[in-house]
Amino acid sequence: MLYSNSRPTFPLIAKLPYFVLMLESKPMQRQSLGRKEQIAANRMLFNVKMEQEISKILPEYVSLVSLTHLNFTVSRLDGQVPLQFSRFSRLVSLDLSISSGVTLENSVLKSLIQNLTQLRDLALSHIYLASIDPRKLPNSIGNLKSLQYLDVSGCKFSGSIPASIGNLKDMWYLSLFRNDFRGRVPHSISNLGQLKLLALSENRLVGKIPNIFGKLTKLIALTLGVNHFTGTIPSSICQISKLQLLDLSSTLSGTIPPCLGKLTSLESFDVSNNHLVGPIPSAKLRKFHNESFEGNPGLCGCPLSKKCNKE
């Protein structure tokens, strides 16, 4: 999984174009306005970077029926995400990611997905999911047809990845990184032709990686590492000509497809800790460090110290 030191890290994605979506609001108009007046001045956009209990600010939020952007990123709020947030039917962006002390109940999550039908951006990264057992991503997520950005990384979701996610055809950013998703990668993901980032690393996904990437040619980053995949590296990955980051550090077998060397935009590459064999096939791939290939005793050739039989 792209770590620093012995393995390159997932945050490397942030260095690539388009990958950091800042859901910042317009600056608060401070002057001589009181708190309610300040909020009213920013009815359409509101960014929360304060330190108190959600329930104490709730009355001031509920009246903002025209609210379109709500950002709690890295706030120090405490308490449960209120069910009343589902009344903000005009929201197009909701960011609760990495909100220390904030919890999200199952009933509230389902209500948000059911009622916030105009959402384009939904970020729940590393939020604490309370009373969601099993912690499954609701199948109704596929009803948010306007959704373009979905980040539920580090939420400890389990169960299978909903096949309905393939309904979200405007999606360009999909991060299910570092959860407990199980089962196979749904083929319906091939419907997401606008995807630029697909992060499925650090789950418990099994089976063969589906050969669907010929339909995902806009991908810039693809991370599938640290799962329990079997089989070989799909040749359709070679069709993603704009790919800059590729993480396949899982339990794959076979050889490295020579066509991967034709991915001229590739900047980060990781096939470590597989069961791959044979020579590293192209000059392009041989430019990556040893760490990109470690944990594959059957691999040989530059940059590895193990020479191939014909050398």
N, C-alpha and C positions, 0 to 999 in steps of 0.2 A: 504494500500500500504506500507508496510514495512518502517515505519518512526521511528526515535528515540523518546525518551520520551514515549508518549502514544502509538505510533505505530512504529514498526521497520522500517528502510529506504531502498529505492531501492539501494543506494550505497553499502549496505551489499553484493550485488552480487560481487562487486570487490574483496571481501575477499575469494571468492571461486576459485578453480583452473580453469585455462584457460580463465578467464573472462576479464582480462586486456590484450589487444593486443597492444603492443607498436610498432608503425610504425616508429621507429627511423632510421635515416640514418647512414652511416658510418661517422666518424668524418671528418670534413673539414680539408684539408691539408693546413694549414695556411702558415708556413715558409715565403718565400719571394714571394709567388705567388700573382698575381693580382686577382681581383674579378672574371673575366671571366675564368681565368685559374683554380681558386679554384672550380668553378662550373664544368668545363670540367673534372676535376679530379674525380668528383663524378657523372658521366653522368648517371649511372644506379640508383643511390639512392640520393635523395635530400630532406633535412628537412629544412623547413622555419621557423625560429624564429627571425623575424626581424620586424621592425616597419616602414612601408612606404606604398605607394599606389601600388596596384598590377600592374597597367599600367606601372609603372616605372621600374619594374623588368621583365616585359613580354618579351621584345626583347631577353633577355638572356636565357629565358626558351624555346622559340619557336624553337631554334636551336637544342634542346636536344631531337631529335627524338627517341633516344634509352632509354629515361627515363622510369623506371619501377615503382618507388616508389616516391610519392609526398605527403609531410606531411605539412599541415598548422596548426596543432593543437595548440590552445591557442596562435596563433600569433596575432600581432596587425596591421595586414594589413587592408587597407581600399579599398573600391571600389568594382566593380562587378567582379565576376569570369569570365574571358575572354572566349569567344567562341573558341578561339585558343587552349584552353586546350584540346578540343576534338580531336586535331590532335595527341595527345600523344597516339597513337594506341597500344603501347606496355605496357602501364600502367597496372600493376597488383594490385596496391594499391594507393588509393586516399583518403586522410584524410583532410577534410575542417572543422572538428568539432570545435565548440566553437571558431570560428575565429571572434573576435570582429570587427565590421565594414564591414565585407564582405557580399555581397548580391549575390544571385543566381537567375537569370532570368529563366522563364519557358522554353524559347527556348534553353538556354544553358544546362539546366538539361536534356531536351530531347535529345539534341545533344550528351552530354556525355554518356548517356545510349545507344544511337544508335551506337556510334563509338568506345567506349572503351570496346570492346567485350572480352578482356582478363582479365578484372577486377576480382580479387578474394576478395578484401576488399574495401568497400565503406562506408565511415563514414561522415555523414552530420549533426551530432548531433547539434541542437540549431543554425544552420545557418539561416540567415534571407532570406526567400524566397520572392523575389520581383516580382510583376506582375504575380504571379501565382494565378489566381482566376477563378474558385475555385481551391484551393491548393490540387490537387490530385496527388498521387503517380502514375506516368505513368504506364499503363498496360504493356508497353514494358520492364519494369524491369525484367519480366520473360524471356527475351531473353538473359540475362547475365548468360549463363549456367555455367560459371566458378565461379560465385559468392559464396563465403563461409561466408562472414561477411558483414552484412548490419545493419547500425545504423542510423536511421532517427529520433531518439527521440528528442522531443521538437521542431520539425519543423513546427508544426501547420498544418499538412496535414489534409484534410477533405475528404469526400466521403467514398467510401467503400475500404476495403483492396483488392487489385487486386488478383483475383483468380489465375492469372498467376504466382504468387509468389511460387505456388506449383511446378513450373518447375525447381526450383533451388535446385536440389536434393543433392548438395554437401554442402548446407548451414549448418553451425554449430552454428551461432550466428545471431539471428534476433530480433532487438529491434525496435518496433513501439511505444514505451512508450511515454506518455504525448503528444499526438496529438489530433486530433478531428475526428478520424476515426469513421464512423457510419455503421449501418447495422450489418450483422451477420459475425461471424468468418468463413472464407471459409473452406470447408472441404478439399480443396486441400492442406492445411497445413500438412495434414497427410502424404503427400508424402515426407516430409522433415525428413527422418529417421536418419540423422546425427546430428540433432539439439541437442545442449547442453544447450542453453539458448533461451527461447521464452518469450519476454516481450511485453505484449499487454495492460498493465495497463494504467489507466488515459486516456481513450478515451470515446466514446459514443456508444460502441458496445451493441447490443441488442440481444434478443432471448435466446435460450438455448445454453449453452456451448456444442459444439459438442463432442460426445463420441468417440474421435479419438486417444486418448493418448496411446492406446495399440500399436500403430505403432511408437510412439515417445519415445522409451524406453531408449534412451541415454540422455534424458533431465536431467540436474542438477538443473536448475532454471526455474520455470514456474510462471509468474506473470500475473494475469488476473483481479486484483482488480480495484476498482473505475471505473466501467462501469455500464451498465443498464441491466445486464443479468437477466433472469428469469429461473425458474425451479430448479432442484436439482444439487448437486455436481456430476459430471460424475464418475461412478465407475471405468472407464478405467484409471483414474489417479493413482489408486492403483497398476497398472502394471509398473509404472515408478520406478523401484527398486533403482535407483541411485539418486533419487531426494533429493536435499539438501535444496532447498528454494521453498516454495509454498505460493503464495498470492492469495486468493480467496475472498478478502474483497469487495464484490459487493452487489447484492440484491437477493441472492439466498435463497431458502426455503428448507424445509424438514429437514432431520437429517444429522449428520456428518457420512459418511460411516465408519463402524468399520474397514474396510480393510486399511484405511489410517494409522492406527496404526502399520501396517506391514512395513511402509516405514522407515526402521531402520537408514537410512543416513540423515533423515530430521533434519535440524538445525534451520531453520526459518520457522514459520508457522503462517498464518494470515487468519482467517475466520471472522474477525470483521465486524460489520455493515451489517449483512445479516438479514434474517428472519428465522434463524435456530432454531430448537426445540429439546428437549430431552437431554439425558445425553451425556457428553463428553466420547466417547466410549472406550478408551484404556489407559493404563498406560503411553505409549509413548506420547500420545497427552496431557495427564494431566500434563506432566512436563513443558509445555509451560506456560508463564505468563498470567495473566488475560487479558492483552491487546490484546492477540491473539484472544480472544473470545468476547470482549466487543461489545455492540450494538446489542446483540441477547437476548432479554428478555426471550425467551423460552428455552434457554440452562440452564442446571443445572449440579451440581456435581463439584468435584475438577477440577481445582483450583478456581472455582467461589464460592462466598459465598452462592449462592442459592442452597439449597439442593433439590435433586430429591425426589419424593414422597415415593420411597421405602427405602430411607436412614433413 
